[in-house]
Amino acid sequence: MVKIGYFPAVLAIAALAYSPLQAEERASLAVFPAIILDTTQQFFSEGKLDARELTQQIEEALRGTRRFAIFERSKIILQNSVLLEQEFAKGRQALSNAAEAGKLANVQFIAQPIITQVNIAVRKSQNEESPGQYRYLAKGSLSVRIKVLDTTSGEIAFQTTRDVALSPGNDVGTRQAGARDEVLVIDAAWRSLASSAATRLANAIVGSLSPIQVLHTQDTDIFVNRGEGGGIFAGEVYQIFSIGEALIDPTTNEKLGYTEKLLGEVEIVRVNPRFSVARANAPLTGQVKPGDVLRPPP
């Protein structure tokens, strides 16, 4: 068995309160190249894994939600990217610099993924159906922390950690015999982990900064502003919240969010290209109105 690495997963998940984007806005967002913590750096420097795969997968997942205008990183941002991103990962001392980098490119949000743990192991066994050939079975897990910076304020708008793993018995490689087969299996496993993590991170970011909102109601149908490619699927169940008055900090006059009342649960029954339809399987505790929010149940 070849083991690429194992480290304790980061379990702490932090989410900072942030006012949702208005439905009509389409904010610009740039994804910085993924930072690799020192504890996992050697496995990427050996060339077995490519951190750019995760960055690209996150970009594609966010682009697929259609909630952000994904900004291709410019030379202005990337000139000092290594130093800037390392400082950004360490803490708040680099937030103002990162904010200035975003402003140079007219980017409202900067997303910084940080790979905190990776583990991929490959088991090689004889292929009984084809003598002389082998079957490779990959097991693995990945933990990624992501910070989303609001460049207009220099504050972290959202941060979270997502842990993903290959499903048990996941055969992601090849059954051919050859010296490079194991490398191909490792690469396929890494791509699968990166894709899964990217989807979950994108959905978490969109859910925080641009949640699923009610557009219109008609009889029992509830129309929401998320369609195909937006991370929403028929059969999924969401909690629906009635959004009320704005919450204003009496000292700073800053808008902190809105009051919310849980109305119950709804199921997505139809997904269209630009919107979806949900229905309640049980009576809701209040009237649904445009602007109300759908969130995954805890």
C-alpha positions in Angstrom: 0.0 0.0 0.0 1.3 3.5 -0.9 0.2 6.2 1.5 0.4 9.8 0.4 -0.2 11.3 3.8 -2.5 11.5 6.8 -3.1 14.3 9.2 -5.9 15.1 11.6 -8.7 16.9 9.8 -9.6 20.4 10.8 -13.0 20.1 12.5 -13.7 23.6 13.5 -16.2 25.3 11.3 -16.7 29.1 11.7 -19.2 31.2 9.8 -19.5 34.9 10.2 -22.8 36.6 9.9 -23.1 38.6 6.7 -26.0 40.3 5.0 -27.1 38.4 1.8 -26.6 39.9 -1.6 -29.6 41.3 -3.1 -31.2 39.0 -5.7 -30.6 41.4 -8.6 -26.8 41.8 -7.9 -24.2 39.6 -9.4 -21.0 40.3 -7.4 -17.6 39.7 -8.8 -15.4 37.1 -7.2 -11.8 36.0 -7.7 -10.4 32.7 -6.4 -6.8 32.9 -5.2 -4.5 29.8 -5.8 -4.9 27.3 -3.0 -2.5 27.6 -0.1 -1.0 24.3 1.1 -0.2 24.2 4.9 3.3 23.1 5.8 2.1 19.8 7.1 0.9 18.8 3.6 3.4 20.8 1.4 5.8 17.9 0.8 3.2 15.7 -0.9 2.5 18.5 -3.5 6.1 19.4 -3.9 6.8 15.7 -4.8 4.6 16.2 -7.8 2.1 13.6 -7.0 -0.7 16.1 -6.4 -1.4 19.5 -8.1 -3.0 22.1 -5.9 -4.2 24.1 -9.0 -6.8 21.4 -9.6 -8.6 22.5 -6.5 -8.5 26.1 -7.4 -9.8 25.4 -10.9 -12.6 23.2 -9.5 -13.7 25.9 -7.1 -13.8 28.4 -9.9 -15.9 26.1 -12.1 -18.3 25.2 -9.2 -18.8 28.9 -8.4 -19.2 29.8 -12.0 -21.8 27.0 -12.4 -24.0 28.5 -9.6 -24.4 31.7 -11.8 -24.5 33.8 -8.6 -21.1 35.4 -9.2 -19.1 36.9 -12.0 -15.9 34.9 -11.7 -12.9 37.1 -12.2 -9.9 35.6 -14.0 -6.9 36.5 -11.8 -4.9 39.3 -13.4 -1.2 40.0 -13.5 -1.8 42.9 -11.0 -3.2 40.5 -8.4 -0.7 37.8 -9.1 2.5 39.9 -9.2 3.0 39.4 -5.4 0.6 36.5 -5.0 2.9 34.1 -3.1 3.7 36.6 -0.3 0.2 38.0 -0.2 -1.5 34.7 -0.1 0.8 33.4 2.6 0.1 36.5 4.8 -3.6 36.2 4.0 -3.7 32.7 5.3 -2.0 33.6 8.5 -4.5 36.1 9.7 -5.9 39.6 9.6 -2.6 41.5 9.2 -2.8 41.0 5.4 -6.5 41.7 5.0 -6.1 45.4 4.1 -3.4 44.5 1.4 -5.7 41.8 0.0 -8.5 44.2 -0.1 -6.4 46.7 -2.0 -5.4 43.9 -4.5 -9.1 43.2 -5.1 -9.9 46.9 -5.6 -7.2 47.1 -8.3 -9.1 44.6 -10.3 -12.6 45.8 -9.3 -13.3 42.5 -7.5 -15.9 42.6 -4.6 -14.9 39.2 -3.1 -11.7 37.2 -2.9 -11.9 33.5 -2.0 -8.8 31.9 -0.5 -8.8 28.1 -0.2 -6.4 26.5 2.2 -5.6 22.8 2.1 -5.3 21.6 5.6 -5.3 17.9 5.3 -5.0 15.3 2.5 -4.8 11.5 2.6 -4.7 9.2 -0.4 -3.8 5.5 -0.2 -3.8 3.0 -3.1 -4.1 -0.8 -2.8 -2.9 -3.0 -5.6 -4.4 -6.4 -6.1 -4.3 -9.1 -8.8 -7.0 -8.9 -11.4 -8.4 -12.5 -11.3 -10.2 -12.1 -14.7 -7.0 -11.0 -16.5 -3.8 -12.7 -15.3 -0.8 -10.3 -15.3 -3.0 -7.3 -14.8 -3.8 -5.5 -11.5 -6.7 -3.6 -10.0 -6.0 -0.4 -8.1 -8.3 0.7 -5.3 -8.0 4.3 -3.9 -9.1 5.5 -0.6 -8.7 9.1 0.5 -9.9 12.2 2.3 -9.4 16.0 1.9 -10.0 18.9 4.2 -10.2 22.5 2.9 -10.7 25.7 4.7 -11.8 28.7 2.7 -11.9 32.4 3.6 -14.0 34.9 1.6 -12.9 38.5 1.9 -15.1 41.5 1.1 -12.7 43.9 -0.5 -15.0 46.9 0.0 -14.6 46.6 3.8 -11.5 44.5 4.3 -13.4 42.1 6.5 -13.8 38.3 6.2 -17.4 37.9 4.9 -17.5 34.1 5.3 -15.2 31.2 6.3 -15.8 27.5 6.6 -14.2 24.1 6.4 -15.4 21.2 4.3 -14.2 17.6 4.8 -14.7 15.1 1.9 -13.8 11.5 1.4 -13.9 8.9 -1.4 -16.8 6.6 -1.0 -16.0 3.1 0.3 -14.9 0.8 -2.6 -14.5 3.7 -5.0 -12.6 2.4 -8.0 -11.2 5.6 -9.5 -8.3 4.2 -11.5 -7.4 1.7 -14.1 -7.1 -2.1 -14.3 -4.2 -2.0 -16.7 -0.8 -3.2 -15.7 2.0 -0.7 -15.9 4.5 1.4 -14.0 2.4 4.5 -14.2 -1.0 3.0 -13.2 -0.6 3.9 -9.6 0.2 7.5 -10.4 -2.9 7.7 -12.6 -5.0 6.3 -9.8 -3.6 8.8 -7.3 -4.3 11.6 -9.8 -7.9 10.4 -10.4 -8.5 10.2 -6.7 -7.2 13.7 -6.1 -9.4 15.1 -8.9 -12.4 13.4 -7.4 -11.7 14.8 -3.9 -11.1 18.3 -5.3 -14.3 18.2 -7.3 -16.4 17.1 -4.3 -14.8 19.7 -2.0 -15.2 22.4 -4.6 -18.9 21.7 -5.0 -19.5 21.8 -1.2 -17.5 24.9 -0.7 -19.2 26.7 -3.6 -22.7 25.8 -2.2 -21.6 27.0 1.2 -20.4 30.3 -0.2 -23.5 30.9 -2.3 -25.7 29.9 0.6 -24.1 32.5 2.8 -23.6 35.4 0.4 -26.4 34.8 -2.0 -28.9 32.4 -0.5 -31.8 30.7 -2.4 -34.6 33.2 -2.3 -38.3 33.1 -3.1 -39.3 34.9 -6.3 -43.0 34.2 -6.4 -45.8 31.9 -5.1 -48.7 30.4 -7.0 -51.1 28.1 -5.3 -48.8 25.5 -3.7 -45.8 26.3 -5.9 -42.9 28.3 -4.6 -40.6 29.7 -7.3 -37.0 30.3 -6.2 -34.0 32.0 -7.9 -31.8 29.0 -8.4 -31.8 26.8 -11.5 -29.8 24.2 -13.3 -26.1 24.3 -12.5 -26.8 26.2 -9.4 -26.3 23.4 -6.9 -30.0 22.6 -6.5 -31.6 19.3 -7.4 -35.1 17.8 -7.6 -36.0 15.9 -4.4 -33.8 18.0 -2.1 -35.5 19.3 1.1 -34.8 22.8 2.4 -36.0 24.8 5.4 -37.8 28.0 4.5 -37.4 31.1 6.6 -39.6 34.2 6.5 -37.3 37.3 6.4 -38.4 40.2 8.5 -37.0 43.5 9.6 -33.4 44.6 9.3 -31.1 44.2 12.4 -29.2 47.5 12.9 -26.3 47.8 15.3 -27.3 50.8 17.5 -23.7 51.8 18.0 -22.3 51.6 14.4 -25.6 51.7 12.5 -24.3 48.7 10.6 -26.8 46.3 9.1 -26.1 43.0 10.6 -28.8 40.9 8.9 -32.5 40.4 9.2 -34.9 38.7 11.6 -36.0 35.3 10.5 -38.8 32.9 11.3 -38.8 29.2 10.4 -41.9 28.4 8.4 -41.2 24.7 7.8 -39.7 22.5 5.1 -40.2 22.4 1.3 -39.1 20.0 -1.4 -37.7 20.9 -4.8 -40.1 19.4 -7.3 -38.8 20.9 -10.5 -35.5 22.5 -11.7 -35.6 24.8 -14.7 -32.6 26.5 -16.4 -32.9 29.7 -14.3 -35.3 29.0 -11.5 -36.8 26.0 -9.6 -40.1 25.1 -8.0 -40.6 23.9 -4.4 -43.6 22.7 -2.5 -44.3 22.0 1.2 -45.0 18.4 2.1 -46.7 19.6 5.3 -48.5 22.8 6.3 -46.2 25.8 6.8 -46.5 28.0 9.9 -46.8 31.2 8.0 -47.3 32.9 4.6 -44.4 32.6 2.1 -43.5 35.9 0.4 -40.9 37.0 -2.2 -37.5 37.5 -0.5 -37.9 34.6 1.9 -34.9 32.3 2.1 -34.3 28.5 1.6 -31.4 26.8 3.5 -30.4 23.2 3.9 -31.6 21.6 7.1 -28.9 21.3 9.8 
